Amino acid sequence: MGNRPNCRSCRHCTPPAGVEMGWCQLRQLSIHPDLVADLWCHHWTARPPRLPVVAPEGLPRPARLPLGNQQLTLATGLS
């Protein structure tokens, strides 16, 4: 079901943002957010994929590690 064409993956459709309606640029229609995954027309054209950002060297950018696993000393918190 994820590969089925729909308004969410069409380049003519501006997807809904929050509570606002989406917009079909081809048919000039507003599209309710609950129906975006189910609507499709014969004018559907694939939207280009959203790829992750890659560093200039061609390697993915390293993610920052959370400091939640670092043990704190009791003395520094009480002084």
Backbone torsions as a table, in degrees:
resi	resn	phi	psi	omega
1	MET	NA	-24.5	179.8
2	GLY	-70.4	-24.5	-178.6
3	ASN	-93.1	-1.5	-178.9
4	ARG	-71.3	132.5	179.0
5	PRO	-64.3	140.6	176.7
6	ASN	-156.6	178.5	-177.9
7	CYS	-61.7	-30.3	-178.7
8	ARG	-63.6	-29.5	-177.1
9	SER	-108.3	13.9	-178.2
10	CYS	-97.1	139.1	-178.7
11	ARG	-74.8	-13.6	177.4
12	HIS	-84.4	-10.8	-174.0
13	CYS	-102.8	132.7	170.5
14	THR	-95.0	113.5	-174.2
15	PRO	-65.6	153.3	179.3
16	PRO	-65.8	146.1	177.6
17	ALA	-117.7	111.2	-179.6
18	GLY	67.1	-122.2	-178.8
19	VAL	-93.0	-4.4	-179.9
20	GLU	-74.9	155.1	178.5
21	MET	-78.6	151.7	172.2
22	GLY	-78.1	175.9	-177.8
23	TRP	-141.8	126.5	173.6
24	CYS	-89.6	112.0	-177.0
25	GLN	-70.3	-26.5	-177.9
26	LEU	-77.4	-47.3	-176.9
27	ARG	-94.1	-5.4	-179.4
28	GLN	56.7	49.2	-179.4
29	LEU	-123.9	144.3	171.0
30	SER	-84.1	146.3	-175.6
31	ILE	-124.7	124.4	-180.0
32	HIS	-67.4	138.3	-178.1
33	PRO	-56.5	-30.8	-179.4
34	ASP	-72.6	-19.7	-176.1
35	LEU	-101.9	-9.2	-175.2
36	VAL	-56.2	-36.8	-178.1
37	ALA	-77.8	-13.9	-175.8
38	ASP	-108.3	-19.1	-176.7
39	LEU	-84.3	146.3	-179.8
40	TRP	-158.5	143.1	174.4
41	CYS	-132.1	169.0	-176.4
42	HIS	-73.6	-4.7	175.5
43	HIS	-90.8	4.0	-176.4
44	TRP	-57.1	131.4	173.4
45	THR	-132.9	138.1	-173.1
46	ALA	-62.8	136.3	173.5
47	ARG	-82.2	141.9	179.1
48	PRO	-62.1	149.3	-177.3
49	PRO	-68.4	152.8	174.6
50	ARG	-96.1	105.7	-176.6
51	LEU	-97.3	153.4	179.5
52	PRO	-67.7	152.4	178.2
53	VAL	-72.8	133.7	-178.1
54	VAL	-119.1	141.5	177.8
55	ALA	-65.4	159.1	-178.6
56	PRO	-57.4	-29.1	-179.9
57	GLU	-73.4	-7.8	-179.8
58	GLY	93.7	1.3	179.0
59	LEU	-102.6	144.7	176.8
60	PRO	-62.7	148.2	178.1
61	ARG	-68.7	135.7	179.9
62	PRO	-68.7	140.0	178.4
63	ALA	-81.6	148.6	176.6
64	ARG	-77.5	134.4	178.7
65	LEU	-83.5	138.6	177.8
66	PRO	-68.8	148.7	179.6
67	LEU	-87.5	9.5	-177.5
68	GLY	-64.5	-21.8	-179.0
69	ASN	-92.3	3.1	-177.4
70	GLN	-90.0	127.5	-178.9
71	GLN	-82.6	132.8	178.9
72	LEU	-99.6	149.7	178.0
73	THR	-82.9	145.6	-178.8
74	LEU	-68.4	-34.1	-176.1
75	ALA	-64.9	-38.3	-177.8
76	THR	-71.9	-26.8	179.5
77	GLY	-78.6	-23.1	-176.0
78	LEU	-100.0	-12.4	-175.2
79	SER	-84.5	NA	NA
